[in-house]
Each structure stands twice: as structure tokens, then as C-alpha cells.
Amino acid sequence: MEIKLIPPNDYMQVHRLRDYCFPNKYIGARREDFQYWIEQSTTLGAYDGDKVVGQLFILPLNMTVHGENYKMGGIGFVATYPEYRQQGIIKKLMLQALKEMRQNGQSISVLAPFSVSFYRYFGWELFFEKLHYSIPHTMFPSLGKQLDVVKRMSFEWPDETLFQAIQRFHNTQALVHNGSMLRDEAWWKRIERRASDSHFAAYFQADKIAGYIRYTIQDGTFMIHDFIAEDILAEQAIWRFITSHATSVHTIEGITANDHHFGFQFQEPQFKRDVKMDVMIRIVDACAFMQRYPWREIQEPLYVWLEDDFCTWNECIYRINKDGDVSIIEANSIPDKHMLALPINLFSAMMVGYLSVKDALIYAKKEPVKEVVEQWQKAIPSNRPVFYEYF
């Protein structure tokens, strides 16, 4: 079985494999979108002779980690034909994907797992708890009456000036919210292809956008796909806009972060909530990642020993100096009690702010050393990540 980049003359085989292995066949705009990402991604194929029997996409994306923007490899459309399963094809594709991402400078990777344990084996780890909420008509929030400045548009009836302002606002906020993706023109185009019935509403304060939502309305359900507000006043104004639809919708649904005090200010906050953990992260190149990492306070040099079965280049002992400079040092050069020792999956979740240092050590079944834990906790920003994109 040969693993290689899929050339353009085999792209039709990629379409056939995706259509066979996933529940819905792509047509129209979705098929166009899929073709675009075949061309733009690092598209790997497993070949049996001339036949593509397995595939994996590495989408060229980005991710903010505590305010620093990183190149990120988004793993998607992983598939093999049923008759070729249980032959280690996905493993070979994953190993090649890790090498490709390192070569591409994508020091981190994100994916949506079909099996957490499967991808955890390869070094990915859960890092975001997504809260799905459903608010019935009787529990719609009432946040007072006020004349808010809200401007609307849709993909069907666009307002180019407003849309450009929304895009700028989105990316400004993405740099503030740990874990977010900056959306470029291609990503917005993807959203339009996949959700062409989307509407937008932007709330303005002093002629500047202070918050916006992207939403759809179907069969009496107001579905919120994006909800970004820079402060509580903007959030309340957007909720007033949403509930102004009360005569035509019976349910409001959406997604937010589980650690967000969502609904606390509502009169009736006891509506249905479901938590899903369906996104995982991995540091692909630990040295490159840490060199750019926005360290907080390093009073004494930090040491970490990483375990990584699939990226041998990560299996080193690292020293992080007070100025944030990262170097690789020899084993046995410092006592074990002075260093952190973690597998790459837990280290990844810790560095992006999902796990505390102590929790990462506990899950790794390591004995926490108080002084080491305190040093690392001071050095790592504490903002928890949010990640709402899908690929």
C-alpha cells in the first residue's frame, strides 16, 4: 500500500470515496466546496495500484493560542473503503500527515474525532467542551426594551460594506478569544457554500460593530451559528434582536462554551443543555510551538520531557529560559524532580489552556511536584480555549 499526495487526475476518485464512506452525497455548492479543498489541502491517498482506497485531508488553517496565531493543520475527510479496513491504512495516513504538517510549518493540528480513543492513541487530545442549548418560547430571555442599532444582511441579499465590517470584527475578536480561527476569504466562502441560507445581524455602538450573529430560521427554530459580542451590553442587544422574532419562532438553538455562564442573566435559565466533546488538538512540532508560545512569567528555567510515540522529533527534554528561548538538552542533565514529564496529548491540552498543569500530571499518572507545578502554572496563560469551526 503506497501513501502519497493525490494528483489532480485522481481527484474524481476522491469524490467517489467520500460519497461512498460518508452518509450524504455532495451535490451543487457543497460539491464545489469539497473540490476547492481537495485542491487547496495537502490531500493524501492510500493507493492499491492505481486505485485510491483511503484518504486524508490536511486543510491549511490557523488557530490563535493565547493571542498568538499559529499555522494549523485541520484533519478532515478521513476514510477508507470497507474492504480495505483493518489493514493499518489509516495509521499510515496519520503518520504521513504528521510528517507533512511539520514540513508545512503547521505546528498544531485540530480534528473532529469519530473515536476519541483512536485519535488519542495518535497524540490528539480533547480541548473544548461545547454546550448545545435549546430555549423554548416560554423561556425566551427578556432583557428590557431599548432602541438598538442593528443592521442585517444575508448571503442571498448581501451588503458588501456590512459583510466586510463583520469579517474584520470577527478576526479582531478571534485574536482575543483563545483557540479561535482567523477566517480568511476562502473560509467565509466555504460557510456560504455550506450554509447559503445564513442571515447576519450586527449590533453597532458609536458606528462600530460591537457584536454579530449568523443564524438561520427554519420550521420555527431560530438557529444561531455564530454569536460574538465584545461586551455584555452587545450580548444583551443581540439577545433583544433574537427575541424580537418571538411571534414567528418557537425555539432558539445554538452553541456556546460549557464554562461560559450562559443564561445566568435570563429570568428562566433552566432550559435544555447538552455538552459534547467533539474536537481534539495535537502539537505537531513541540520545539517550534514553544518558541512562539506567549509565555507569561518564567522566574527560573522550565524543563519538560515529552513522550511522543509517533513524532520522534518531539521526544526530547526541553529547557525554556526566562526570555522564552527554547533549547533541547541532554537526558540526565537535570534531576527528574525538576522537570515536567508528559505525553504529547496531555501536554497539548495543557498548553492551550484546557487542562491545568496539576490535572495534566494526574491524568498522566505522574506524581505532581509542588514547586514544578507552581512554576509552570505561572508561565502558562490561563484562558480556556473555544473552538466552534467545523471541517
Beta strands, then each sheet from edge to edge (+ up, - down):
strand 1: 2-5
strand 2: 42-48
strand 3: 51-65
strand 4: 68-80
strand 5: 108-111
strand 6: 125-126
strand 7: 130-136
strand 8: 149-154
strand 9: 199-205
strand 10: 208-218
strand 11: 221-229
strand 12: 251-257
strand 13: 272-276
strand 14: 280-283
strand 15: 302-307
strand 16: 317-320
strand 17: 326-329
strand 18: 340-343
sheet 1: 1+ 2- 3+ 4- 5- 14+ 6-
sheet 2: 8+ 9- 10+ 11- 12- 7+ 13-
sheet 3: 17+ 16- 15+ 18+
end
